[in-house]
């Protein structure tokens, strides 16, 4: 299972060091390319400016499941 966490930047390093100590958790790559961080920031700003453009995740998943019979 994969999850996404939103962690305060000031606590990220501490959290990452802790999570690495757990034998059932893997952190495959700590280095996120700068272009990817920039793109995420651009998308966040775009959604703040134009929230009506947001697509509901649950509705999207329901559409995909219906389309492919999942």
Secondary structure as UniProt FT lines:
FT   HELIX           9..20
FT   TURN            23..24
FT   HELIX           34..49
FT   HELIX           51..53
FT   HELIX           57..68
//
